[in-house]
Amino acid sequence: MHAEQTEQTLAFDVRLSFGAFTLDVADEVPLAGITALFGHSGSGKSTLLRILAGLEARAEGEVHLAGTTLQRRDGKGFVPPHARGIGVVFQDARLFPNLDVAGNLAYAERRSRTRDGRLDTAAVVEALDLEPLLKRHTATLSGGERQRVALGRTLLTRPRLVLMDEPLASIDGRRKRDILPYIERLPQSFAIPVVYVTHSIDEVAALADRILLVSEGRRVDSGPLAEMMSRLDLFPLTGRFEAGALVDCRIAGHDTRDQLTDLTFDGGQLAVPLLDLPVGSEFRLRIRARDVILASEMPGDLSANNIVAGVVMAMREDTGAFVDVQLACGGTTLLARVTHRAVRRLALAPGRPIYAIIKSSTIDRPVGPAPRR
Protein backbone atom coordinates (compact mmCIF):
# COMPACT_ATOMS: atom_id res chain seq x y z
CA MET A 1 0.00 0.00 0.00
CA HIS A 2 1.25 3.49 -0.85
CA ALA A 3 0.44 6.32 1.53
CA GLU A 4 -1.71 8.89 -0.23
CA GLN A 5 -0.67 12.53 0.08
CA THR A 6 -3.40 15.07 0.80
CA GLU A 7 -3.35 18.42 2.57
CA GLN A 8 -5.89 17.20 5.12
CA THR A 9 -4.35 13.94 6.32
CA LEU A 10 -1.43 12.23 7.97
CA ALA A 11 -0.68 9.33 5.63
CA PHE A 12 1.84 6.59 6.32
CA ASP A 13 2.92 3.13 5.21
CA VAL A 14 5.82 2.03 7.43
CA ARG A 15 7.70 -1.02 8.64
CA LEU A 16 10.27 -1.64 11.37
CA SER A 17 11.59 -4.88 12.91
CA PHE A 18 12.90 -5.49 16.42
CA GLY A 19 14.11 -9.07 16.73
CA ALA A 20 11.06 -11.31 16.28
CA PHE A 21 8.62 -8.35 16.29
CA THR A 22 7.75 -6.48 13.09
CA LEU A 23 5.58 -3.40 12.85
CA ASP A 24 3.88 -3.05 9.47
CA VAL A 25 1.12 -0.42 9.47
CA ALA A 26 -0.47 1.77 6.81
CA ASP A 27 -3.32 4.22 7.24
CA GLU A 28 -4.51 7.72 6.43
CA VAL A 29 -5.59 9.79 9.44
CA PRO A 30 -7.63 13.00 9.09
CA LEU A 31 -5.87 16.07 10.48
CA ALA A 32 -8.81 17.02 12.65
CA GLY A 33 -9.84 16.30 16.21
CA ILE A 34 -8.24 13.49 18.21
CA THR A 35 -7.31 10.11 16.78
CA ALA A 36 -6.68 7.40 19.37
CA LEU A 37 -3.97 4.89 18.50
CA PHE A 38 -5.21 1.99 20.58
CA GLY A 39 -4.04 -1.55 21.32
CA HIS A 40 -2.79 -3.83 24.05
CA SER A 41 0.69 -3.40 25.51
CA GLY A 42 3.31 -4.56 23.02
CA SER A 43 1.07 -4.04 19.98
CA GLY A 44 3.43 -1.47 18.43
CA LYS A 45 1.60 1.78 19.27
CA SER A 46 4.57 3.68 20.68
CA THR A 47 6.88 2.40 17.95
CA LEU A 48 4.51 3.74 15.29
CA LEU A 49 4.36 7.08 17.09
CA ARG A 50 8.16 7.29 17.18
CA ILE A 51 8.32 6.57 13.44
CA LEU A 52 5.85 9.37 12.72
CA ALA A 53 7.88 11.73 14.88
CA GLY A 54 11.07 10.84 12.99
CA LEU A 55 12.69 9.16 16.00
CA GLU A 56 13.22 5.80 14.27
CA ALA A 57 15.53 6.45 11.34
CA ARG A 58 15.77 2.69 10.58
CA ALA A 59 12.07 2.53 9.69
CA GLU A 60 11.20 1.81 6.08
CA GLY A 61 8.31 3.22 4.09
CA GLU A 62 6.80 6.65 3.70
CA VAL A 63 5.19 9.36 5.82
CA HIS A 64 3.29 12.42 4.55
CA LEU A 65 1.90 15.23 6.70
CA ALA A 66 -0.56 17.66 5.13
CA GLY A 67 0.87 17.00 1.69
CA THR A 68 4.49 17.37 2.82
CA THR A 69 6.72 14.31 2.47
CA LEU A 70 8.58 13.54 5.71
CA GLN A 71 9.96 10.16 4.64
CA ARG A 72 10.23 8.53 1.23
CA ARG A 73 10.02 4.88 0.35
CA ASP A 74 13.48 4.96 -1.27
CA GLY A 75 15.01 6.10 2.04
CA LYS A 76 16.00 9.52 0.69
CA GLY A 77 14.68 12.87 1.80
CA PHE A 78 14.27 11.89 5.45
CA VAL A 79 13.12 14.93 7.45
CA PRO A 80 14.68 14.96 10.95
CA PRO A 81 12.43 15.25 14.02
CA HIS A 82 13.08 18.94 14.74
CA ALA A 83 12.08 19.93 11.19
CA ARG A 84 8.83 17.93 10.93
CA GLY A 85 6.54 20.42 12.63
CA ILE A 86 5.34 17.65 14.96
CA GLY A 87 5.16 18.05 18.73
CA VAL A 88 5.54 15.03 21.00
CA VAL A 89 4.35 14.59 24.60
CA PHE A 90 5.80 11.48 26.25
CA GLN A 91 4.67 9.50 29.28
CA ASP A 92 7.45 11.13 31.29
CA ALA A 93 7.11 14.88 30.84
CA ARG A 94 10.85 15.42 30.15
CA LEU A 95 10.86 18.95 31.55
CA PHE A 96 14.12 20.83 32.09
CA PRO A 97 14.87 20.37 35.82
CA ASN A 98 17.12 23.44 36.00
CA LEU A 99 14.30 25.76 34.89
CA ASP A 100 11.03 26.75 36.50
CA VAL A 101 7.76 26.37 34.60
CA ALA A 102 8.03 29.81 33.02
CA GLY A 103 11.56 28.98 31.87
CA ASN A 104 10.43 25.72 30.27
CA LEU A 105 7.73 27.54 28.34
CA ALA A 106 10.06 30.39 27.33
CA TYR A 107 12.60 27.93 25.95
CA ALA A 108 10.03 26.42 23.58
CA GLU A 109 8.68 29.83 22.57
CA ARG A 110 12.16 31.15 21.70
CA ARG A 111 12.96 28.13 19.54
CA SER A 112 9.75 28.48 17.50
CA ARG A 113 9.66 32.21 16.76
CA THR A 114 10.61 31.67 13.13
CA ARG A 115 7.64 29.36 12.54
CA ASP A 116 4.25 30.45 11.35
CA GLY A 117 1.52 30.24 13.96
CA ARG A 118 -0.80 32.30 16.13
CA LEU A 119 0.03 30.69 19.47
CA ASP A 120 1.61 32.81 22.15
CA THR A 121 2.55 32.08 25.73
CA ALA A 122 -0.37 33.96 27.26
CA ALA A 123 -2.93 31.94 25.29
CA VAL A 124 -1.31 28.63 26.21
CA VAL A 125 -0.97 29.58 29.89
CA GLU A 126 -4.64 30.53 30.04
CA ALA A 127 -5.90 27.45 28.19
CA LEU A 128 -3.93 25.02 30.38
CA ASP A 129 -4.38 26.97 33.63
CA LEU A 130 -0.63 27.30 34.13
CA GLU A 131 -0.55 30.76 35.73
CA PRO A 132 -0.33 29.41 39.33
CA LEU A 133 2.59 27.18 38.32
CA LEU A 134 4.84 29.62 36.46
CA LYS A 135 7.28 30.33 39.30
CA ARG A 136 7.46 26.76 40.54
CA HIS A 137 10.35 24.42 39.79
CA THR A 138 9.42 21.25 37.96
CA ALA A 139 10.50 18.96 40.82
CA THR A 140 7.64 20.35 42.96
CA LEU A 141 4.91 19.57 40.42
CA SER A 142 2.45 16.67 40.58
CA GLY A 143 2.24 14.24 37.67
CA GLY A 144 -0.80 15.97 36.21
CA GLU A 145 0.81 19.41 36.56
CA ARG A 146 3.98 18.19 34.88
CA GLN A 147 2.01 16.89 31.91
CA ARG A 148 0.11 20.16 31.56
CA VAL A 149 3.42 22.00 31.46
CA ALA A 150 4.82 19.49 28.96
CA LEU A 151 1.75 19.98 26.80
CA GLY A 152 2.11 23.76 27.02
CA ARG A 153 5.77 23.56 26.04
CA THR A 154 4.86 21.36 23.08
CA LEU A 155 2.17 23.77 21.91
CA LEU A 156 4.62 26.66 22.02
CA THR A 157 6.78 24.91 19.42
CA ARG A 158 3.83 25.73 17.10
CA PRO A 159 3.42 22.21 15.69
CA ARG A 160 1.15 21.17 12.86
CA LEU A 161 0.37 17.94 14.74
CA VAL A 162 0.73 16.77 18.35
CA LEU A 163 1.60 13.15 19.15
CA MET A 164 0.92 11.99 22.71
CA ASP A 165 2.45 8.74 23.95
CA GLU A 166 0.41 7.47 26.93
CA PRO A 167 0.78 10.82 28.73
CA LEU A 168 -1.52 9.80 31.61
CA ALA A 169 -0.19 6.29 32.23
CA SER A 170 1.60 7.25 35.46
CA ILE A 171 -1.13 9.55 36.80
CA ASP A 172 -3.78 8.37 39.26
CA GLY A 173 -7.50 8.26 38.49
CA ARG A 174 -8.62 11.58 40.01
CA ARG A 175 -5.76 13.62 38.56
CA LYS A 176 -6.25 11.86 35.24
CA ARG A 177 -9.88 13.03 35.13
CA ASP A 178 -8.68 16.56 35.87
CA ILE A 179 -6.28 16.69 32.92
CA LEU A 180 -8.47 14.97 30.31
CA PRO A 181 -10.51 18.13 29.55
CA TYR A 182 -7.34 20.07 28.73
CA ILE A 183 -6.36 17.46 26.14
CA GLU A 184 -9.89 17.19 24.77
CA ARG A 185 -10.00 20.95 24.06
CA LEU A 186 -6.76 21.08 22.06
CA PRO A 187 -8.24 20.74 18.55
CA GLN A 188 -10.87 23.44 19.21
CA SER A 189 -8.68 25.84 21.19
CA PHE A 190 -5.61 25.72 18.98
CA ALA A 191 -6.74 24.08 15.70
CA ILE A 192 -4.07 21.41 16.20
CA PRO A 193 -4.95 17.74 15.57
CA VAL A 194 -3.78 15.08 18.01
CA VAL A 195 -2.76 11.42 17.69
CA TYR A 196 -3.11 9.93 21.15
CA VAL A 197 -1.54 6.60 22.11
CA THR A 198 -3.19 4.65 24.94
CA HIS A 199 -4.19 1.19 26.08
CA SER A 200 -7.01 2.64 28.24
CA ILE A 201 -10.45 2.32 26.66
CA ASP A 202 -11.71 4.91 29.19
CA GLU A 203 -9.30 7.49 27.78
CA VAL A 204 -10.34 6.58 24.24
CA ALA A 205 -14.03 7.04 25.08
CA ALA A 206 -13.37 10.35 26.83
CA LEU A 207 -11.17 11.95 24.17
CA ALA A 208 -11.24 10.47 20.72
CA ASP A 209 -13.19 11.24 17.58
CA ARG A 210 -11.56 8.41 15.68
CA ILE A 211 -9.62 5.26 16.54
CA LEU A 212 -6.84 3.33 14.82
CA LEU A 213 -6.72 -0.15 16.31
CA VAL A 214 -3.43 -2.09 16.14
CA SER A 215 -2.55 -5.59 17.28
CA GLU A 216 0.76 -7.47 17.07
CA GLY A 217 2.28 -4.78 14.87
CA ARG A 218 -0.57 -4.70 12.34
CA ARG A 219 -3.47 -2.37 11.60
CA VAL A 220 -6.74 -4.10 12.48
CA ASP A 221 -9.07 -1.31 11.38
CA SER A 222 -9.75 2.39 11.83
CA GLY A 223 -12.78 4.63 11.73
CA PRO A 224 -15.12 6.90 13.70
CA LEU A 225 -15.06 6.08 17.40
CA ALA A 226 -18.76 5.32 17.95
CA GLU A 227 -18.82 2.96 14.97
CA MET A 228 -15.67 1.12 16.02
CA MET A 229 -16.69 0.81 19.68
CA SER A 230 -19.99 -0.86 18.78
CA ARG A 231 -18.52 -3.48 16.44
CA LEU A 232 -18.88 -6.99 17.83
CA ASP A 233 -15.91 -8.37 15.90
CA LEU A 234 -13.54 -5.95 17.66
CA PHE A 235 -14.53 -6.86 21.22
CA PRO A 236 -11.55 -9.15 21.83
CA LEU A 237 -9.25 -6.18 21.16
CA THR A 238 -11.28 -3.32 22.64
CA GLY A 239 -11.90 -5.27 25.86
CA ARG A 240 -14.91 -7.53 26.36
CA PHE A 241 -15.61 -6.60 29.98
CA GLU A 242 -15.46 -2.86 29.27
CA ALA A 243 -17.16 -3.04 25.87
CA GLY A 244 -20.00 -0.61 25.40
CA ALA A 245 -21.71 1.82 23.09
CA LEU A 246 -21.20 5.58 22.87
CA VAL A 247 -24.43 7.56 22.83
CA ASP A 248 -24.68 11.21 21.74
CA CYS A 249 -27.07 12.93 24.15
CA ARG A 250 -28.65 16.31 24.77
CA ILE A 251 -29.93 17.57 28.13
CA ALA A 252 -33.70 18.08 27.91
CA GLY A 253 -34.25 19.13 31.52
CA HIS A 254 -33.42 18.68 35.19
CA ASP A 255 -35.70 17.15 37.85
CA THR A 256 -34.38 18.59 41.11
CA ARG A 257 -37.03 16.80 43.17
CA ASP A 258 -35.83 13.36 42.07
CA GLN A 259 -32.23 14.52 41.47
CA LEU A 260 -32.29 13.30 37.88
CA THR A 261 -31.34 14.80 34.54
CA ASP A 262 -33.46 13.90 31.50
CA LEU A 263 -31.62 13.29 28.24
CA THR A 264 -32.72 12.79 24.66
CA PHE A 265 -30.85 10.84 22.00
CA ASP A 266 -31.58 9.43 18.55
CA GLY A 267 -33.55 6.44 19.79
CA GLY A 268 -35.31 7.61 22.91
CA GLN A 269 -34.81 9.19 26.31
CA LEU A 270 -32.64 8.48 29.33
CA ALA A 271 -32.65 9.58 32.96
CA VAL A 272 -29.32 9.84 34.78
CA PRO A 273 -28.22 11.17 38.16
CA LEU A 274 -28.39 14.98 38.21
CA LEU A 275 -25.72 16.65 36.08
CA ASP A 276 -24.28 20.10 36.69
CA LEU A 277 -24.65 21.16 33.07
CA PRO A 278 -27.12 23.57 31.43
CA VAL A 279 -30.18 22.45 29.49
CA GLY A 280 -29.26 22.02 25.84
CA SER A 281 -25.73 20.77 26.55
CA GLU A 282 -24.59 18.03 24.18
CA PHE A 283 -22.16 15.32 25.16
CA ARG A 284 -21.28 11.66 24.89
CA LEU A 285 -22.26 8.86 27.29
CA ARG A 286 -20.86 5.34 27.44
CA ILE A 287 -23.32 2.55 28.21
CA ARG A 288 -21.56 -0.75 28.91
CA ALA A 289 -22.88 -3.94 27.36
CA ARG A 290 -22.87 -5.65 30.75
CA ASP A 291 -25.31 -3.02 32.11
CA VAL A 292 -28.03 -3.59 29.49
CA ILE A 293 -30.87 -6.07 30.20
CA LEU A 294 -33.12 -7.29 27.38
CA ALA A 295 -36.85 -8.01 27.43
CA SER A 296 -39.07 -9.42 24.71
CA GLU A 297 -42.05 -7.29 25.80
CA MET A 298 -42.45 -3.82 27.26
CA PRO A 299 -41.92 -4.31 31.01
CA GLY A 300 -44.71 -3.32 33.37
CA ASP A 301 -43.93 -2.40 36.98
CA LEU A 302 -40.18 -1.94 37.05
CA SER A 303 -37.85 0.28 39.05
CA ALA A 304 -35.60 1.08 36.06
CA ASN A 305 -36.38 4.44 34.43
CA ASN A 306 -34.66 3.73 31.14
CA ILE A 307 -36.46 1.40 28.74
CA VAL A 308 -35.58 1.78 25.06
CA ALA A 309 -37.20 0.00 22.11
CA GLY A 310 -34.87 -1.52 19.54
CA VAL A 311 -34.20 -4.28 17.04
CA VAL A 312 -31.49 -6.94 17.16
CA MET A 313 -28.93 -6.20 14.45
CA ALA A 314 -26.28 -8.86 15.02
CA MET A 315 -25.04 -11.37 17.58
CA ARG A 316 -21.63 -12.77 18.45
CA GLU A 317 -21.00 -15.86 20.57
CA ASP A 318 -17.87 -16.50 22.56
CA THR A 319 -16.49 -19.72 24.00
CA GLY A 320 -17.96 -19.01 27.44
CA ALA A 321 -21.43 -18.38 28.77
CA PHE A 322 -22.18 -15.11 26.98
CA VAL A 323 -23.46 -13.77 23.70
CA ASP A 324 -22.90 -10.15 22.62
CA VAL A 325 -25.97 -8.57 21.04
CA GLN A 326 -25.93 -5.45 18.86
CA LEU A 327 -29.14 -3.40 18.92
CA ALA A 328 -30.45 -0.64 16.66
CA CYS A 329 -32.37 1.91 18.74
CA GLY A 330 -33.40 4.60 16.30
CA GLY A 331 -30.14 5.92 14.87
CA THR A 332 -28.14 4.74 17.89
CA THR A 333 -26.38 1.42 18.39
CA LEU A 334 -26.50 -0.20 21.83
CA LEU A 335 -24.77 -3.36 22.99
CA ALA A 336 -25.91 -6.00 25.46
CA ARG A 337 -24.17 -9.04 26.92
CA VAL A 338 -26.52 -11.91 27.78
CA THR A 339 -26.23 -15.65 28.39
CA HIS A 340 -26.90 -18.38 25.84
CA ARG A 341 -29.86 -19.38 27.99
CA ALA A 342 -31.34 -15.87 27.65
CA VAL A 343 -30.86 -16.01 23.88
CA ARG A 344 -32.94 -19.19 23.69
CA ARG A 345 -35.59 -17.98 26.14
CA LEU A 346 -36.08 -14.65 24.32
CA ALA A 347 -35.65 -16.22 20.85
CA LEU A 348 -33.08 -13.59 19.99
CA ALA A 349 -32.08 -13.33 16.35
CA PRO A 350 -31.32 -10.53 13.89
CA GLY A 351 -34.51 -8.59 13.15
CA ARG A 352 -36.14 -9.45 16.50
CA PRO A 353 -37.84 -6.44 18.20
CA ILE A 354 -36.55 -6.06 21.74
CA TYR A 355 -36.52 -3.70 24.71
CA ALA A 356 -33.28 -2.59 26.35
CA ILE A 357 -33.43 -1.81 30.07
CA ILE A 358 -30.66 0.33 31.54
CA LYS A 359 -30.34 1.28 35.21
CA SER A 360 -29.68 4.98 35.76
CA SER A 361 -26.97 4.21 38.28
CA THR A 362 -24.91 2.21 35.80
CA ILE A 363 -24.70 4.87 33.08
CA ASP A 364 -21.29 6.52 32.98
CA ARG A 365 -21.20 10.24 33.61
CA PRO A 366 -20.43 12.23 30.42
CA VAL A 367 -17.18 10.90 29.01
CA GLY A 368 -16.68 13.51 26.34
CA PRO A 369 -18.22 16.17 24.17
CA ALA A 370 -20.54 15.50 21.31
CA PRO A 371 -18.46 14.54 18.24
CA ARG A 372 -16.91 17.40 16.29
CA ARG A 373 -18.64 17.76 12.98
C-alpha positions in Angstrom: 0.0 0.0 0.0 1.3 3.5 -0.9 0.4 6.3 1.5 -1.7 8.9 -0.2 -0.7 12.5 0.1 -3.4 15.1 0.8 -3.3 18.4 2.6 -5.9 17.2 5.1 -4.3 13.9 6.3 -1.4 12.2 8.0 -0.7 9.3 5.6 1.8 6.6 6.3 2.9 3.1 5.2 5.8 2.0 7.4 7.7 -1.0 8.6 10.3 -1.6 11.4 11.6 -4.9 12.9 12.9 -5.5 16.4 14.1 -9.1 16.7 11.1 -11.3 16.3 8.6 -8.3 16.3 7.7 -6.5 13.1 5.6 -3.4 12.8 3.9 -3.0 9.5 1.1 -0.4 9.5 -0.5 1.8 6.8 -3.3 4.2 7.2 -4.5 7.7 6.4 -5.6 9.8 9.4 -7.6 13.0 9.1 -5.9 16.1 10.5 -8.8 17.0 12.7 -9.8 16.3 16.2 -8.2 13.5 18.2 -7.3 10.1 16.8 -6.7 7.4 19.4 -4.0 4.9 18.5 -5.2 2.0 20.6 -4.0 -1.5 21.3 -2.8 -3.8 24.0 0.7 -3.4 25.5 3.3 -4.6 23.0 1.1 -4.0 20.0 3.4 -1.5 18.4 1.6 1.8 19.3 4.6 3.7 20.7 6.9 2.4 17.9 4.5 3.7 15.3 4.4 7.1 17.1 8.2 7.3 17.2 8.3 6.6 13.4 5.8 9.4 12.7 7.9 11.7 14.9 11.1 10.8 13.0 12.7 9.2 16.0 13.2 5.8 14.3 15.5 6.4 11.3 15.8 2.7 10.6 12.1 2.5 9.7 11.2 1.8 6.1 8.3 3.2 4.1 6.8 6.7 3.7 5.2 9.4 5.8 3.3 12.4 4.6 1.9 15.2 6.7 -0.6 17.7 5.1 0.9 17.0 1.7 4.5 17.4 2.8 6.7 14.3 2.5 8.6 13.5 5.7 10.0 10.2 4.6 10.2 8.5 1.2 10.0 4.9 0.3 13.5 5.0 -1.3 15.0 6.1 2.0 16.0 9.5 0.7 14.7 12.9 1.8 14.3 11.9 5.5 13.1 14.9 7.4 14.7 15.0 11.0 12.4 15.2 14.0 13.1 18.9 14.7 12.1 19.9 11.2 8.8 17.9 10.9 6.5 20.4 12.6 5.3 17.6 15.0 5.2 18.0 18.7 5.5 15.0 21.0 4.4 14.6 24.6 5.8 11.5 26.2 4.7 9.5 29.3 7.4 11.1 31.3 7.1 14.9 30.8 10.8 15.4 30.2 10.9 18.9 31.5 14.1 20.8 32.1 14.9 20.4 35.8 17.1 23.4 36.0 14.3 25.8 34.9 11.0 26.7 36.5 7.8 26.4 34.6 8.0 29.8 33.0 11.6 29.0 31.9 10.4 25.7 30.3 7.7 27.5 28.3 10.1 30.4 27.3 12.6 27.9 26.0 10.0 26.4 23.6 8.7 29.8 22.6 12.2 31.2 21.7 13.0 28.1 19.5 9.8 28.5 17.5 9.7 32.2 16.8 10.6 31.7 13.1 7.6 29.4 12.5 4.2 30.4 11.3 1.5 30.2 14.0 -0.8 32.3 16.1 0.0 30.7 19.5 1.6 32.8 22.2 2.6 32.1 25.7 -0.4 34.0 27.3 -2.9 31.9 25.3 -1.3 28.6 26.2 -1.0 29.6 29.9 -4.6 30.5 30.0 -5.9 27.4 28.2 -3.9 25.0 30.4 -4.4 27.0 33.6 -0.6 27.3 34.1 -0.5 30.8 35.7 -0.3 29.4 39.3 2.6 27.2 38.3 4.8 29.6 36.5 7.3 30.3 39.3 7.5 26.8 40.5 10.4 24.4 39.8 9.4 21.3 38.0 10.5 19.0 40.8 7.6 20.3 43.0 4.9 19.6 40.4 2.4 16.7 40.6 2.2 14.2 37.7 -0.8 16.0 36.2 0.8 19.4 36.6 4.0 18.2 34.9 2.0 16.9 31.9 0.1 20.2 31.6 3.4 22.0 31.5 4.8 19.5 29.0 1.8 20.0 26.8 2.1 23.8 27.0 5.8 23.6 26.0 4.9 21.4 23.1 2.2 23.8 21.9 4.6 26.7 22.0 6.8 24.9 19.4 3.8 25.7 17.1 3.4 22.2 15.7 1.1 21.2 12.9 0.4 17.9 14.7 0.7 16.8 18.4 1.6 13.1 19.1 0.9 12.0 22.7 2.4 8.7 23.9 0.4 7.5 26.9 0.8 10.8 28.7 -1.5 9.8 31.6 -0.2 6.3 32.2 1.6 7.2 35.5 -1.1 9.6 36.8 -3.8 8.4 39.3 -7.5 8.3 38.5 -8.6 11.6 40.0 -5.8 13.6 38.6 -6.2 11.9 35.2 -9.9 13.0 35.1 -8.7 16.6 35.9 -6.3 16.7 32.9 -8.5 15.0 30.3 -10.5 18.1 29.6 -7.3 20.1 28.7 -6.4 17.5 26.1 -9.9 17.2 24.8 -10.0 21.0 24.1 -6.8 21.1 22.1 -8.2 20.7 18.6 -10.9 23.4 19.2 -8.7 25.8 21.2 -5.6 25.7 19.0 -6.7 24.1 15.7 -4.1 21.4 16.2 -5.0 17.7 15.6 -3.8 15.1 18.0 -2.8 11.4 17.7 -3.1 9.9 21.2 -1.5 6.6 22.1 -3.2 4.7 24.9 -4.2 1.2 26.1 -7.0 2.6 28.2 -10.4 2.3 26.7 -11.7 4.9 29.2 -9.3 7.5 27.8 -10.3 6.6 24.2 -14.0 7.0 25.1 -13.4 10.3 26.8 -11.2 12.0 24.2 -11.2 10.5 20.7 -13.2 11.2 17.6 -11.6 8.4 15.7 -9.6 5.3 16.5 -6.8 3.3 14.8 -6.7 -0.2 16.3 -3.4 -2.1 16.1 -2.6 -5.6 17.3 0.8 -7.5 17.1 2.3 -4.8 14.9 -0.6 -4.7 12.3 -3.5 -2.4 11.6 -6.7 -4.1 12.5 -9.1 -1.3 11.4 -9.7 2.4 11.8 -12.8 4.6 11.7 -15.1 6.9 13.7 -15.1 6.1 17.4 -18.8 5.3 17.9 -18.8 3.0 15.0 -15.7 1.1 16.0 -16.7 0.8 19.7 -20.0 -0.9 18.8 -18.5 -3.5 16.4 -18.9 -7.0 17.8 -15.9 -8.4 15.9 -13.5 -6.0 17.7 -14.5 -6.9 21.2 -11.5 -9.2 21.8 -9.2 -6.2 21.2 -11.3 -3.3 22.6 -11.9 -5.3 25.9 -14.9 -7.5 26.4 -15.6 -6.6 30.0 -15.5 -2.9 29.3 -17.2 -3.0 25.9 -20.0 -0.6 25.4 -21.7 1.8 23.1 -21.2 5.6 22.9 -24.4 7.6 22.8 -24.7 11.2 21.7 -27.1 12.9 24.2 -28.7 16.3 24.8 -29.9 17.6 28.1 -33.7 18.1 27.9 -34.2 19.1 31.5 -33.4 18.7 35.2 -35.7 17.2 37.8 -34.4 18.6 41.1 -37.0 16.8 43.2 -35.8 13.4 42.1 -32.2 14.5 41.5 -32.3 13.3 37.9 -31.3 14.8 34.5 -33.5 13.9 31.5 -31.6 13.3 28.2 -32.7 12.8 24.7 -30.9 10.8 22.0 -31.6 9.4 18.6 -33.5 6.4 19.8 -35.3 7.6 22.9 -34.8 9.2 26.3 -32.6 8.5 29.3 -32.6 9.6 33.0 -29.3 9.8 34.8 -28.2 11.2 38.2 -28.4 15.0 38.2 -25.7 16.7 36.1 -24.3 20.1 36.7 -24.7 21.2 33.1 -27.1 23.6 31.4 -30.2 22.5 29.5 -29.3 22.0 25.8 -25.7 20.8 26.5 -24.6 18.0 24.2 -22.2 15.3 25.2 -21.3 11.7 24.9 -22.3 8.9 27.3 -20.9 5.3 27.4 -23.3 2.5 28.2 -21.6 -0.7 28.9 -22.9 -3.9 27.4 -22.9 -5.6 30.7 -25.3 -3.0 32.1 -28.0 -3.6 29.5 -30.9 -6.1 30.2 -33.1 -7.3 27.4 -36.9 -8.0 27.4 -39.1 -9.4 24.7 -42.0 -7.3 25.8 -42.5 -3.8 27.3 -41.9 -4.3 31.0 -44.7 -3.3 33.4 -43.9 -2.4 37.0 -40.2 -1.9 37.0 -37.8 0.3 39.1 -35.6 1.1 36.1 -36.4 4.4 34.4 -34.7 3.7 31.1 -36.5 1.4 28.7 -35.6 1.8 25.1 -37.2 0.0 22.1 -34.9 -1.5 19.5 -34.2 -4.3 17.0 -31.5 -6.9 17.2 -28.9 -6.2 14.4 -26.3 -8.9 15.0 -25.0 -11.4 17.6 -21.6 -12.8 18.4 -21.0 -15.9 20.6 -17.9 -16.5 22.6 -16.5 -19.7 24.0 -18.0 -19.0 27.4 -21.4 -18.4 28.8 -22.2 -15.1 27.0 -23.5 -13.8 23.7 -22.9 -10.1 22.6 -26.0 -8.6 21.0 -25.9 -5.5 18.9 -29.1 -3.4 18.9 -30.5 -0.6 16.7 -32.4 1.9 18.7 -33.4 4.6 16.3 -30.1 5.9 14.9 -28.1 4.7 17.9 -26.4 1.4 18.4 -26.5 -0.2 21.8 -24.8 -3.4 23.0 -25.9 -6.0 25.5 -24.2 -9.0 26.9 -26.5 -11.9 27.8 -26.2 -15.6 28.4 -26.9 -18.4 25.8 -29.9 -19.4 28.0 -31.3 -15.9 27.7 -30.9 -16.0 23.9 -32.9 -19.2 23.7 -35.6 -18.0 26.1 -36.1 -14.7 24.3 -35.7 -16.2 20.8 -33.1 -13.6 20.0 -32.1 -13.3 16.4 -31.3 -10.5 13.9 -34.5 -8.6 13.2 -36.1 -9.5 16.5 -37.8 -6.4 18.2 -36.6 -6.1 21.7 -36.5 -3.7 24.7 -33.3 -2.6 26.4 -33.4 -1.8 30.1 -30.7 0.3 31.5 -30.3 1.3 35.2 -29.7 5.0 35.8 -27.0 4.2 38.3 -24.9 2.2 35.8 -24.7 4.9 33.1 -21.3 6.5 33.0 -21.2 10.2 33.6 -20.4 12.2 30.4 -17.2 10.9 29.0 -16.7 13.5 26.3 -18.2 16.2 24.2 -20.5 15.5 21.3 -18.5 14.5 18.2 -16.9 17.4 16.3 -18.6 17.8 13.0 
